[in-house]
Amino acid sequence: MIAPKQPGITRFNDIDLREIVPFIHWTFFFMAWRLNGKYDDIQTVCDCGSCKVGWLQKFPESEREKAQEALKLYKDAQEMLRRFLSEKIISINAVVAIYPAYSNEDDIVVQTENAEVCLPMLRQQVPASDGFCYALSDFLKPDNDYMGVFANTVLGVEAFAESFEKDDDMYHSILIKTLSDRLAEATAEWLHYKVRTEIWGYAPDEKLNVNELFKTHYQGIRPAVGYPSLPDQSIIFELDKLIHFSEMGISLTENGAMFPNASVSGLIFDHPKSKYFNVGRIDEAQFADYARRCGKNPEILRKWLASNL
């Protein structure tokens, strides 16, 4: 256990876009456009014709058309990022809170100044490759430990995208939305880096480049709400009690979705053996126990966990 250098809530308002852009994972940006090739070095291609031709010739002839499409898309995205910056179209906010916490069997108990907040977790029923069935509570001690809660968002996207939709320019509307989604994920990557090296500070000497960060070569994890190891979207209402989404411009729908859509939230663990995993299917016995621990009507909760039942 390492005590955080900055316990409690830390907020970042209107983060400089230039800090976030280096953390964009362009592979997933291209995948959103169904361009699944390997374009890892696309950032090295300048605007001169010979450079473009030389880069395209690296690909088999059958793949060059898609590579050329990816190059155009990348250049358009760069131009949009420059516009975001020069016209101050978007703003990026983030928050992280490092709280004392402990595990109570499959529950995580977070200790605030005023109360304890219980976050029930789900456990795998099919063992992972190491033969163990994981729950996120396994990465906390049963007493005297810490856990992080985070969220970040990109504001201003929807109105800007709608301005293009009014002119029937769906290409730029979709470009703005897919780019803002990547910015939200990049901000989560940036925030997690600052948590490890500064805010919590459990890895102050971390020396990883961005590609190593994308491969999660760092210590700890940040499972996001709705992802395989934290599949119950309704837990977001409990996180709201801990970091107050509205103070950073995020609102929650009755279904637990965040608005703006380009938003991410989740938990942060520092345990050196913490890992991402897929909870997968759970049986009725675990579901009944989970509903009891959540204090929720099983029939209502069943809708939140439909894909895991």
N, C-alpha and C positions, 0 to 999 in steps of 0.2 A: 504493500500500500504506500503510495506517495501522496502526501497532502498537496492540494492545489496551491499554486502561487497566488492565484486570484480566485478565491472561493466566491460562491454566489453568482449573481447574474452579470454578464458582460454584454453590452450592446454595441453594435456597429451600425451607424446610419450613413447612408449615401456613400458607400464604399467606392473608392476610385476604380473605375472599370479597368484601368490599365493594370491593376493588381490581380484582377480575376482572369483576364484573357489568357495568360500563360497556363492556366489550369484547365482550359477547355480540352475535353477528350474528343478530338475530331472524328475518330472512328465511329462513335455513336451518333454523331451529327450526320454522317453519310449514311449510316444504317437507317436513320429516320426517313431518308429519301430513297431507300432501297438500293443504295450503292454500297455493296458489300466487299469491294476490293480492298487491297492493302495500299493505303495512300499515306503511309507514315511520314514520308519525306516531302509531302506536298507543300509544306511551309517554306521549303527551300527554293521553290520555283518563282523566279522573278517574272516581270512582265514582257521581257524581250522574246521575240519569236523563236530564236535559236534555243533558248532555255526551255521553253514549252515543248518544242519538238524533241529535244534531247530527253526530257522527262517522259514524254509519251512513248518514245521508242523503247523504254525499259519494259513495257508491257507487251505480252503477246498480241498479235494483230487482232485477235478476237475480243480482247479486253480494252482496246484503245478507245473505242467510242464511249464506254462508260467512264474511263479514266478522264477523257476530255470533258465529259459532263461534270465529273467531280471537280475538276480544276475550275471550270466556270462557276460552279456553285460555291467553291471555296473563295474565289475572288469576289463574288457578290456578297458573301458573308463578311469578308473583310471590309468591304465598302460600307455595309450596314453597321458594322461595329464602329467604324470611323464616324458615321452619322450619329449613332447613339451618343458618342463622346462629345462631338463638336456642338450638337444641338441640345444636349442634356435631355434626351428623350426619356431615358429610363433612370431609375435609381435602385440601388441594391442595398438591402438591409439584412442584418443577421443578428442572432442572439445565441448565446450559449450560457448555461448555468451548470456549475459544478457543485453538486450537493453531497453531503454525507448520505450514505445508503448502505443497505445490507440485504442479504438474501434470507428468505424465510421459506425453505423448501423451494417450491416453484414460483414464489412471489418475490418481487423486488420492492423493498420498502425505502422510500425516499424521505429524508428528514429535512424539513424546512424549518424556518424560525418559529412558525406558528403551529405546525401540524405535521403528521406523517401521511404521505400519499402512497397507497399500495398499488403496484402495477403487476397484476397477475400475468404470468408468462405461460406459453404452451411448450410442451416437450415433444421431441421427435418420438415416434413409435417404431420407426425403422432405423436401425443403428447407422451412424455415419461410417466412413471407411475405417475408422479406428475402433469400431465396435461399440461406441458409446452413443447413447441417445441424449442429445443436448437440449437444454433450455437456456435462455439468455441469463437467467438467474445464476447459472453455474459459474459465471465470470465475476461474481462478487463474493466476498467473504460473508459468513453469517453474522459478523459484527464489525464495526469500525472500518468501513471502506468508503469509496467515493464512486459516483457515476455522473456522467454529463447528459444534459438534455439540450438539443439544439434545434434551431429553425432558421431558414433564410428564404428570401423572396426577391423577385425582380418586379418592380412596380413600373407602371406606365406602358406595359406591352399591349394590353387589350385595346386601348383607345388608339394607339398608333397603328396596329394591325387593321382595325376597323376603317381607318382612313383610306387604306388601300382597297379594302373590300367594296367601299362605296364607288370606287372607280373600276370595279370588276378586275382588279389586279390581284388575283388570288396567289400568284407566284410569290410576290413580295410579302403578302399577308402570312403565307405559310412559312416563308423564310424567317420572318420576324419571330414567329411562335416557336419554330424548331430551334432557332438560335437562342432564344430566351430560356428554353428548357435546358440547353447545354450550359448556359450561364448560371442557372440555378444549381446544377450539379457541380459546376466548377467552383461556385462559391462555397458549397459544402466541402469540397476538397481543400480549398484555401482555408476555411474555418477550422477544419480538422487539423491541418498542419499547424496553425497558430495555437490550437489547444495543446497539441503534443509538445511544442517547443517553447511556448510562452505562457499561456493562460493556466493550464494545468502544469505544464512543464515537466512531465515525466520522461520526456525524451529530448532534453535541451540541445544535445549535440547531434541530432539527426542530420545526416548529410545525404539526402536522396534527391535525384533529379526527378523531373515530372513523370517521365516514363516509368521510373521505379515506383512512384506514388500510385500510378494507375494500376500497377501490378500488386498493390497492397503489401509492399515489402516493409512497411512500418509496423510498429507495435500498436496493438489495439484495433478496435473496429467501431464503425458508426452505422449500425443497422437502421434503416429508414422505416417509418411507419408504412405498412402495407406491403413491405418486401418479405421474402420467404421466411426469415427468422422472426419477423414481427408482423404477422399477417392480419391481425385484428385491427382494422382501421378505427374502430371506436375508441381505442386507447388514446387517440389524439386529443380527446376531450380532457383526459387526465393530464396530458402534457401541457395543455393550455393553462391549467392551474399552476404550473411550475414556471412557465416562461412568458405567459400572457401575449398571445399572438397578435392581438389587436394593437398593441403598442408598437409593432413594427409594420403595420399595414396589412396583416393577414386576417381574413375572416374565415369562419368555418361554416359549411353547409350542414343541414341536419343529417346528411349522410357521411359527415366527417371529411369531406373534400376541402382542400385549401383553395382560397381565392386571394390573390392571383394564382392561376394554374402553375406558373413557373415558380413553385415553392417546394421546399424539401424540409422535412422534420424527422427527428429520430433520437436515438440514444447513443451515448459514447462510453465505451469501456476501455480501460487501460491494461487489463490483464494480459500478460505476455503470451498466454496460450489461448486467448479469445479468438474465435474464428466465425466466419459466416457459415450458415447452414440453412437447410430448407426444412421447416417443421413438417410439411407434407400432411398426409391424411391423419386424422385422429379418430379414435373410436368414441362410442357414446359414453363410456365410463369417464374418459378424460374430459369430454365435452361437459358432462354433468358437473364434474368437479370444478372445471373452469368457470362455469356459470355461477356456481356457488361462491367461488372466490371473488368473482367480479361483482356479485350482488345484483345480477341482472336477470330479467325474465328469460328463460331458456329459449322460448319461441322467438323473441326479438333478437337475441344474440345469435340464433341459428342463421339469420339473414346475413349477419356480418361475417360469418365463417363458412358460408355455403361451399366455397371452393376447397375447404379443408375437411369437410364431412363426407 
